Amino acid sequence: MFSQQGTVSPEVLEGATKALHHRGPDGRRHWISSDRLVALGHARLSIIDLATGDQPIANEDESRRIVVNGEFYGYEAIQRELEEAGHRLRTRSDSEIALHLYEELGAHCLHRLRGEFAIVLWDGVNRTLFAARDRFGIKPLFYTLHQGTLYLASEMKALFAAGVPRRWNAEAVYYCGGHGGPQSSTLFQGIHQVPPGHFLTANEGHIQLRQYWDFDYPKAGLADREQPDAGYVDEFRRVFDEAVRLRLRADVPVGCYLSGGIDSCAVLGSAAKQLNGPIRAFTLTFDRPEYDESATAREMAAKAQAEFVPVPIRQDQLADEFSDAVVQSETLCVNAHGVAKYLLSRAVRDAGYKVVLTGEGSDEVLGGYLHFRRDLPVDCQLTSSLHKLRKFSPGVQGTPSLNGHGQELETIRRLLGFVPGWMETSLTLSAKMRQLLADDFLERFKGCDGSRGLLNDIDVPGQLSSREPLHQSLYLWSKTRLPKYLLTLLGDRMEMAHSVEGRVPFLDHCLVELVRSQPVSLKIRGAVQKYVLREAVRSAITDSVYHRPKHPFLSPPLMLNPQGRFSVLLQDMLRGSVLASIPFFDQKKVVSVLDGLQSADESSRVANDQVLMMVLSACVLHHRFRLSG
């Protein structure tokens, strides 16, 4: 908190920090400046330096203080470097290095930090608040200016607890399901996120955001260097193993999330060969066999000599925990996979673990999703895109109005020369969602161009122009879906809801900087995706994993069981007063879809799963956060 008029309240600080207890149950501490204009609070999850690592941490003369969420890797060497330069460290924690590096380098300290982090630092010498977020948005960081006070927090519920108004951001609701508008936007009015790879500075009367890192893909045909495939594979293996090794460092046990996919299997395989003893691997199992990957995961655990821990999930459990998981995520979901991750993290916590390695980020770095294959040939024409937008699933009646989508696609095509495959798909879902919005709300945004809001936020000449289409698509996905959805609903929020820290080797920036310089053919080669990863970990994974095609992590659609508890929740919420109180939706349109489900076959029910999940999660947020329009 940084007040520019009046003084900060200890009670407000305590309430906001208490709202984050789940992120740090091992202790809460606060610091308020002598002039009562600045305050820092911290809820600690103790992983490194269990004895002396409490925060906020002060420098030697107490002119600067810091709070950190996350981990810095390779910190021991920096500790030695700082001590040799004359710094006296108060703790042996990794967090303290950022404070003293800032003393030495100012904002440029961020280039020395390797890991997943969000930091807030008060520089009393220069009367400046400094805050920063890691390069990919693994750790969240939100801010708002309310009644002359700047608030920052890891979750928006802490801002609400501090008294920030609880209002929907109507524009963000309109664009939900699409690619989301500006990087800093959230679902809530007046609340912004520090974008990945950015830092914020604030002093009296001035707040500024600046970027300190970007992907910098090479221009097409200008790869940094050329070498045989074996050379690329060897260097990938070396840096990947290092990223895993660094993330095994903790003063508490480290486990691993394991599915049947190559990403988590690669992480487990690398970890297993670098540890002296077995690692515990936690795997979700579902009661519908077509979504259950436990057989493949069990085989992989046996190869890695890991302790296999299945975590069975039933559909009714997903329904029971849906609301709590959505509240933790603070976003709209399209599948119950986030709820499944929420339950998995609870099982990990109950098993006595605070740290797990995860496989998130691989698809974003290596082009793993199937839609990225559509970006290899540059043949995405606007007419084809418009045709695809008119193909909608059964159950939603009528032909949807594009309501600006044609304009959005034209904006993308004009700037990039093609439309990335994932953006077409996103706009299709967004158009389905808009079929359920109120007519007056649609009219309010008629002709608005969400693509312009996103692309105005992007350095198109510096980061996209003349790049391979696949790299352009990966870049835009990593600026939008990765931090705003995947690292939220399948990462940090679901893990930290139960005080578990997820570590993400594939989003080690040294690994990403290596991969960005490798040819596109090392990412997707013919029908093989993530080619360089498959070859690099070939000896550490099973044959079935090596040959297995990409399967996105999804839980069984909750519409599959019309007699289950989820159906009761869905019907009660969408037919009742909660949906009626949200000013954006037309309840009659929603009820019409619900009525159609009664006689629909399984495929038709599944076709409506994503859009109804979004409406339902909006109802949960509206009700639990007591939001106004």
N, C-alpha and C positions, 0 to 999 in steps of 0.2 A: 504494500500500500504506500502511495506517495501522494500526500495531500498538498494542494496548492492554495487552499483556503480553508482555514480551520485546522483542527488537530485530529489525528487518528484515534479511534476508540479501541481500548484494549478488549472490550467486550465483543466488538465487531470482529476483531482479529481472531479472538478465541473461537467465536462461532464459525467463522470461515474455515479455520484450521480443523476444527472438530468435524466439519462436514467431509473432510478427507481422511478420516480415521482409518478407513479400509485400505488406503494407500500406505499408511505408516502406523501400524498399531504398536510399534515398539517405543513410542514416546513422542510427545509434542513439546516444542519449545518455541519461544517468541523473543523478539528483540524490538524495542521501540526507542527511537532516537531521543536525545535529551530535549530537543525542541518539539517533539511529538508530531513531527510532520512525516516521518518515515517509519514503517514497521515491516518486519519480516517474520513469517511463521513457517514452521516445518513439522510435518508428520513423518516420522522416520520408520523406514523398513531397514533394519540393520543387517547388512550383508558383508561389508568390508569394515574392519576395525570395529568390532562389536563393543569394545571397552570405551574408546575415547572419541568416537566419530559423531557425536551429537551436533546438531545444527540449530541455528545459524552459527557459522564459523567466522571468527574475526581474524584480521591480520595482526601483525606484531603491535602496532600502536592503536589498534581498534578504530582506525579511520575508514576501513572498508569491511563489509560483511557480505556473506554469500549463503544462499540456500540452493541445493542441487537436488534434482529428481533424476535418477538414472545412474549410469556407470561410465567411468573413464577407464580405458584399457591401456596397458603398458605404462601405468602411472608410476611404478616404482622407479623407473629410470628418470622420469621428470622430477620426482621427489629428490633424488640424489643431485640432479642438476641444480635445483632451486637451493638446496642446502649449501652446495658448493659456491653459489652466488651470494650467500649470506642470509638467506631467509631462514627464519626459525618457525618450523611447523608445529602447530599445536596438537595435531592428530596424526595418525598414520593412515587416514582414510584417503581414498582416491579423490573425493570431492574437493579437498583443500587445494589441490594443484591448480584448479581453475582460478582461485582467488589470487594466488601469487603470480601465476602467468599473466593475469590481467594487470597486476601492478607493474610487471615488466613490459608488457606489449600492448596494453589497452585492448580494444576490440579484436586486434589481430591474434590474440591468444586463442581464438576459436580454431585457427588453422592447426594448432598443436594438439587439439583434443580429438581423441578417437573413441567413439562409443555412441551410446544412446542417452540423450540428456536434454533437460530443460533447466536453465539456471536463471536466478535473479540475484543481482549484486548491487549493493548500495555503495557508491563511491562518494564518501563524505568529503574528500579533498576537492573534487570537482563538482560537488552537489548534483550528481547525475545517477539516475537509476539505469542499470544496464541489464538487459534480459536477452536470452538467446535460446534457440531450439536446434536440435541436431539436424543434420543435413537432409534426412528423409522424413522427419516428423514421427519418429518412433515414439518419442515421449511428447505428450500434449502440453501446450502452453497458450492460455487464453488471456485476453485483456479487455478492459472497458474503462471509459472515463465517465464517472457518475458524480454529479454535484461537486465538481472540482477535485475529485480524488481519483487517481489512477489505481485500478485494482488488477492484479495478475494472479492466476491460479492454474493448477493442473487440470481442474474440471470446472465446468460452468456452475455446477451445484454449489460450489464454494462461493462463487460470486453472488448467487441468489441468497445464500445464507448471510452474506455481508450487506444485503439490502438493495442490490442491483435489481431494477424492475424486471419482471418475468413476462416478457412479451415475445410473441412469434415474429420472426422476420418474414414478412409476407412474400418478398421477392424470392427468398431461399426456398420457401414452400412451393412456389410456382415452378421453380426449376428442379425440384427434387425428382430423382429418377434419371435426370440427364447428367450433364458433366459438371454442374454445380456452381457456375459463376466464378467470381474472383476467389483466389486462393485463401484469402483471409476471412471469407464469409462463414457464418454459422447459421443455424436455424433460429437463432434468437437475436432480437433487435438490439443493436448497440454493442453486442459482444463479438469480438473478433479473435481470430487465432493468429499467433505469430507464425507465418508460413515456414515450412521446412527450409533450412539453410539461411535463415534470416536472424538478425538481432534487432532489438528495440532499444533506443535510448530516450530518456525523458529527463528534462530539467524544468525549471520554472517556465511554464507557458509553452513548452514545445515537446512534441512526441514525434519520433522519426523511426521508420523501418528501413533497414538496409540489408542487402543480400551479401553473404560472405562466401557462398559456394553454389556451384551449378554443375550440371552434368557435362557440358562442353563436349558433346559427341563430335568426332571429326567429320569434316565435310566428305561427301560421297567421293570415293576414289582416292582419298588422301589419308589412308590409314597410317598410323604412326610408324609402323614397321611391318615388314612381311617376313614370314618364316614358315617352315613346314607345320602341319597340324600338330605334330608331336610336341613342338616347342610351345605352342599356345596352351596345349593341354597340361604340360608340365608346370608352366608358370601359374596357370589357374589353380592346380592342385596345391602348389606351394603356398600361395596367398590364402586360399580357402582354409587349408589346415591351420595356418597361423591365426586366421580370424576365429576359428573354433577354439583353438588352444587358449587364446586370450580370454575368451568368454567362459572358460572353465575355472577361471580364477575367482575364488570366493572363500569366505571364512565359514560358510555353511554348505550343506550338501547341494549338488547340482544334478537335476534330472533332465529328461528330454521328452518332448512331445513327439509321438511317432504315429504316422498314418501309413497307408500303403503307397504313398507317393514318393518320388525320387528325392524331393527336397528334404523332408525330415529324415529319410533313410540315409541320405548323404551326410547330414549333420551327425546322426548317431554313429555311422560308420567311421567318420573322422574322429569323433570324440572317443570312441571305444579304443582306437589304436593309439591314442595319446594318454590314456589313463592306465593306472596300475591295476585297478580293480573294476568290477562291473558297474555300469551305470544303470539307473532305473528308467525304463521307458514306459510312458503312460499313453494308452491308446483308447480312443473312444470306440465303442461298439454300439451299433444300432439294431433295433428289433425288426428292421426290414432288410433282408439280405442284399438287395441291390445297392444299398448305401453303406454296407458294412465292409470295412477293409481290414478287419482284425486278422484274417488268415495270412494275408501278405505281410502285415506288420509283425505278426508272431514269428514268421519265418525269418524276417530281417533281424528281429531281436535275438533269435538263436544264433544267427551268423555272427552278430556283434558280441555275443556272450553277455548280453544285457538282461537285466531282470524285467520280464514282460509283465506289465500291470494293466489288464483290461479294465476300462471304466464303462460299464453298460449303461445305456441311455434308452429310456422308453419314451414313446410319443407323449404320453400323459405328463411325464416329467418336464418335457419341453414346454408344454402348456402351463404347468404350474409355476415355472420359473420365468416365463416370458416377460412379465411386467418388470420384475426386478432387474433382469438383464438389460432391458431397453432403458430403464432409468440410469443404469450405470453407463450405457453407451452414449446417451444424450444425442442420439441420431435415429434416423428411420432405417429399418432393416427390410431386406427383401427375402430373407430365408431365416430359418431358426438356427443356422450354423453358429451365430453368435451366442445363442442360448446354450448350445452344446458346448462351446468353448468355456462359457461361464461355469457350467457344471464340471467340466474337466478340471478347470483351475481350482474349484472347490475340493475336488478329490485330491489334487496335488497338495494343497494346503493341509488337508486332513491327514495326509501321509507324512507330514512333517517337512515339506520342502518349501523353500522360498524362491528358488531360482530354477528356471528351465530354459533349455535351448530350443528354439523353434525354427521352422523352415520358411517363415514368411519372407517375401522379398525376392525369392528366386525367379518367379514368373515375371516380375517387373524388370529385372536386370537382364534376363536371358530370353525373354519372349516366349514364356511357357504357355500362356493361354491360347486356346485354339484361334481366337479372333485375330491374334497377331499375324497368323499366316496369311490373312487377307491383305496385309499391308506390304507383302513382298512385291507383287506386281503393282504398278501404278495404274490401275484400271478402275478405280472407284469413281464412277461418273455420277453426277447429280441426278440424272434421270433415274438411274438404277436405285439411288438412295431414296428418292421420293416414292418409287414403286414399293420398296421394302417397308417404308413407313406406313403404307396402307394395309399391310398384312397384320391383322390382329387376331388374337386368340378367341375362341368361342366363349360366350358367356357375357362379354361386354358388347352391348347391342349397338348397331349403327356404325357408320363410317366416321371415325374421329376427325375432327378438324385439325389441320396441321398447326393452326394458331401460332404461326411464327416459325415452325420447324423448317419450312422451305427456306426461309431467310437465314436461319442458323446454318443449315447445310451449305448454302451459297457462300456465307461468310467464311466457313472453314475451307471450302474448295478454292475460293479466290485467294486466300492467304497461303494455303499449303500446296495447292495443286491437286489435292485428292482429299477424301474424307476417310480418316482412320476407321477401321472396322468396328472398334469398340464404341466410337462416338455414334455411329449409325444405330447400334444396338441400344445404347443409352437413350437416344432420342425416341426410339420406339417405345421403350418403357415409360418415358416421360409423357409421351402422347397418350398412352393408356391411362396414366394417372390423371391427366387433365380431363379425360372423359368424366371423371367423378367430381370435378371441381364445380363450384357454383358459377352460374352464367355471369353474374355481375363481377365476380372475382376474375374470371377469364377476360372479360371485357376490359377490366382495369389494366391488364398486361398485354392486351392485344397488340401484336406487332413487335413486342420486345424481343431482343436478340440475345439469348443467353451465351451464345458462342462469342459474341463480341465482348461481353463482360469478362469471360475467361481469357480470351486471346489478347485483350488490351493489357492484361496482367503479365503477359509473357513476352520475353525478348525474342520476338519471332526472327528478326534478321540475325541476331547473335547466336541463337540456340537451335533454330529450326531450319532456316533457309539453307538450301544446298545439302541438307543431310539426307541420309537414306530414309525412305518412308517409314521403315520399321523403327528406326531410331526416333523419328518425330512422334510416332504413335506411343512408343515406350515413354518418351519424355512427358507427353501430355498426361498419360495415365498416372505416371509417378508424381505429377503435380496435383492430381485431383483424387482419383479413386484410392490410390495407395494410402495417403495420410488421412483422408476424410472418411473412408469406409473400412478398408482392409486392416490397417494398423490400429483402427479404433475398435471395430466390432469383432475382429478376429485376433486382436493383439492386446495392447496395453490395458484397455478398459476392462475386458473380461478377465484378464490375469490379475490386475491390481484390485479388482473387486474383491478378491480373496487374498490380497497381500502376497501375490506371486509376481516376481519380476521375470518377464520374458526377454531373452537375449537373442539377437537376430544376426547370425554370422553372415548371411547373404547380403545384408545391408551394412557391412563393414565398408567404409568409404574407400579404403585402399583396394579392396576387391572390386568395387564398382568402377573405380577409375581404371583398373586393369581391363575389365570386361568391355568398357565403352570403347577402348582402343582396338579391340579385336574385330576382325571382319564379321559382317552379318552372317556369313555361312557358318561361323562357329556357334551361333545362337540357333538358327533354324537351317537344317540341311535336308532338303526334300521333305519327306514325311516325318523326319526326326526333329523334335524340338529340344532345346537345351543340350545341344550336341556336345559342347565342350564339357559341361558338367557330367554327362553320362560317361564320357571317356575318362575324365579325371578321377571319378570315384568307382570305376568299373570293378576293381578288385575288392572294394569295401562293401559292395551291395550284392544282393541276390540277383540271379538271372531274371527272375520274374519282375523285380523292380526295374532292372536295366531295360527290359523290353516293354514295360508297361506304358501305354500312352497316358497323356494328361487326363486326370479326373479331378475337376474342381472340388474343393472341400464343401460339401453340402449336406445338410441333414435332410431326412425325409420330409417332403412338403407336408405341412400340417393339415392341408385340405384333404389328405388321403383318407382320413378317418372321420367321416361326417358324424359319427356317434360319440366321438371322444370328447375329453374335457376342453380341448382347444376349440372345438366347434361351439361349445357352450359359451366360452369367453368371447369368441368372435361375434356370435349372434347377439349376445347381451350388450356388448360395447357398441357395435355398429348400428344396432336398431334402437339404442337407448339415448339417454340425455347427454352422454359425453360427446358423441359425434355431433349431436344437434347443437351443442354449444360452441363448436369450432366454426368460425365464420368462413372458412375456405371451401368446405365440402358441401355438396348437394346430397342430403341424406336420402332423398328419393332415388337418386341415381345409384347410390351405394346399395340400398335395399333391393333395388331391381336386380343387381348382380347376385346378392345373397339369395334371393328367391330362385334365381336360375340354377344355383348350386344344388337345390333340393332334388332336381331330376337329372342333373348333369352326370355324364360318365366320368370315370377317373381322370382321363386326359383333360377334359374341360375344367375340372376342379383344379388340377395342377396348373393349368394355363393361367388361372387367375390368382395363383398363390402369391406371386411377388407383389402385385398391386394392392391386394387386400392386406398383406403383411405391412405394407407401408402405411395404409390408412389406420390399421390397428395400432401400430407403434406410435403414430401421431396422437391417437386417442390416449394412449398410456402416458405420453409426455405431457399432454394437455391436462390430464387429470392429476397426475402425481406432482407436477411442478406448479399447478394452479396458474396456468398461463392465460394471458389475455391476448386478444387479436391485435 
